[in-house]
């Protein structure tokens, strides 16, 4: 089975040990540094979630994040989901703290496929080992084809779904996810936080979850390569029109 076929059938693809040890350690160090610097303001650009620490707008906060979002092997796999014309929608970290409750099953950006097909794809970069006990992602394979949102179809989206499976992996793993599929992080039953970076992409005709042009500092925008500017849609009039109506903080369900 090809990767494209697996993504179409199951809605996800696991890439074990994708990150080098150096990259993993660099990301971990920068993430913890940002949590320390931002303190109670950490993740303030993103809708807050009880039991989870967040960092947001990460393209603005370190060159390592610029490298992560533009890795060709990842972008090629994102294209298998949403087609060749897409952009970064948001770049965030979620740290599920000890005791963090399970998320409801949801579709990222409350997105269902449209007449052109799929338009959202998330990539989950595991900064820690992720197990069944520390807020692993549960996903319902094939649900990306159902064309409806779990909160509209289920009496209790937090409850276990009979078709769900749990995605686990060692630190350094990356998961490509068609996030029209119903999914959500589980409860953290351990005594340690569980950290993951989420690089979320969307088709170019859809609004970014976080309008990058408004969030990135001018000096950051000036130094970006043309390829990165294109990936962030910084010079795209359509994206400007789509982003001009954005208000407030985005979150994982919108």
N, C-alpha and C positions, 0 to 999 in steps of 0.2 A: 504494500500500500504506500502510495506517495504521501508526502507531507500535506499536499493540497487535499488529497482524498481524506486524510485523517481529520484535517480541520473542518472539512465539510460534514463528515459523519459525526464527529464527536464535539467539535467546537473548541478544541484545545490541542496544543502540541507542547510536550515537555522537552527541554534541551538541558540535560544534566551537564554540570561542570562547564557551562558556557563561559562564565567569567574566569579570567586568570586569577591566580592568588593575589597578584599585585593589584589588579583592579578591584577585587572584592575588598581588600584591606583599605584601599584608598577611599572607596565609597563608605565603608563603615566609619572610618575616621572622620570624614567630612560630615556625615550625617550626625554623629555624636557631637561634633564641634558646633553644628548649627543648632541642635537642641539646647546646648549650653548657652550659646549666644542669644538665641531668641527667647528662651525661658517661657514664661506664660504666654508670650505672643506667638509661639511656634504654631505654624499652620494657620495663622489668622486670615490668610487669603482664601482659605478653603473652609467649607462648612464643617464645624466641629462635630465629633462623634464621641459619646460617652465611652470611657474605657479605652480609648485609643489616642495616642499622641500623633500629631500630623506635622509634616513639613510640606510647604507648597511653593510654587513659583520657583522651582529649583534651577531652571535654566539661568536664572538671574544670580545664582549663588555659588558658582564654581565651575571651572573649566572641565572638570571630570564629568559633569552632567551634560555638557555640550557633546562630549565624546560618546556618552551612552546613547543619547537619542538618535545619533546618526550612524550607528554601526550597520554596515551594509547587510550582514547576514540576518539581522533582525528586521531591517526594512524590507528585505526581499520576502520574508515570511509574512509581514504585515500586509504586503501587497497581495498575497494569496487570499486574504480575507476581504479586503476592501477595494481591491483593484489598484492600478498604478498611480492614481492621483489622490494623494492624501497629505495630511499635515499633522504635526503634533498638536494634540488637544490640551493636554496638561501633563505636568511632571511633578509627582508628589511622593512622599514617603508615609507609610502607615506603620506605626508600631503598636501592636496589640499588647496592652499591658496585662499583667497577671489578673485573672478574673474577668477580663473583657467579655462581654456577652456576644453571642452569635449575631451576625448581621442577618436581616431578612434576605431571602432570595430576591434578586433584582437584576435588571439589565442596566448597564452603564448608560448614563445620560437619559434614562427612561426611553431607550431607543428600540424600536422595532424596525425590521427591514422595510424598505420602501420599494417603489416600482423598479428602481435600479439595483436593488439587492441590499447586501450588508454594507453598513457604513461606520461601525465602530470596532476597534480592536485594541485590547489592552495587553501590555507586556508586563509580567510580574517578575521582578529581579529579587531573588531570595538572598537577603543579607544574613540570615540565620538559617540553620536547619529548620525545616517546617515539617511538623509531625501531626498526627491526628489529634494530639492533645494541646497544641499551642496555636490554635487559630488558623488551621489549614483551610484552603479554599474548598468549599463544596460546590459542585457544578452538576447540572442535569444535562448529560450529553444528548445532543439532538434538539434541545429546546430552542436553539437559535433559529430553527425552521418553523416554529409554531406561530410566529407573528402576533404574540400577545405578551403582556407584562404579567409577572407572577402576582403582583399586588392586585391585579384585576381578576385573576383566575383562581387564586388560592384563598381559603378561609384564614389561614395563618401562614404567611410567608416565612416566619422564623422556624416553624416546625420542620422536622426532617421530611424530605420528599422521597417517595418510594423509588424514584429513578436516579437519585443523586449518587455521586461518587466523591471521594476526597482526594485532592491533589497534594501530594507530599514531595519533598525533595531535599537534598543537601544544600547548604549554603553555596552559592555560585551558580545554582540552577536558574534558568529563565523559562517562564511559561508564556507561550503565545496564546491568547484567548480571544475568540470571537465573543464579545461580551453582549451580543444579543442573546446569548445563552444565559439561562437562569443560573445565578451563582451568588455566593456570599461567603464571607469569612466565618469560620466557626468560632466557638468559645475558646479562650485561652485558659486551660485548666492547670497550667504550670505556674511556677514562681518566677519566671523570667519573661521579659518582653520578647516579642517576635517581630522582627523588622523586615519590611519589604519595600522596594521602590517600584512605583507604578508609572510607566511611560505609556500614556494613553494617546492613541491616534484616531483620527476620524477622516472621512472622505472630504475632499476639498470644498464640496458644495454645502457642507454643514457647518454650523457655528462651533468654534472651539469651546471646550468646557471652561477654559480660562483664556481670555483674549490676550494673547501673548504681547501684542504690540503695546497695550496699555500697561502691562505689568513689568516689562523689561526696562531697566534703566537705560538712558540714552547712550552712556558709554559702553554698555554691554552690546547694544544694538550696533554701534559703530564698528566694533571689532569683529563681529560675526562674519564668517565667510559667506559668499553668495549661496552656497549649497545649504548652509544652516538657515540663512534668511528665507530661502525658499521653503524649507521644511517647517519653519515657524510661521509662514505666510505673512511676513512683515511688509511685503511690497505688493500685496494682493488686494485690489480694490473690492473684490467680492467678499473677501474675509473681513475687510473693514466695515462693509455694509452689514454683514452678519453680526459682527462683534459690537457694533454701535448700540445695539439694543440690549446688550448684556447688563444685568444689574445684580448687585449683591454678590455673595460668595457661592460658588458652585460646590457641589458635594457629590458623593459617589452615585447617588440615584438621580442626579439632574445636572 
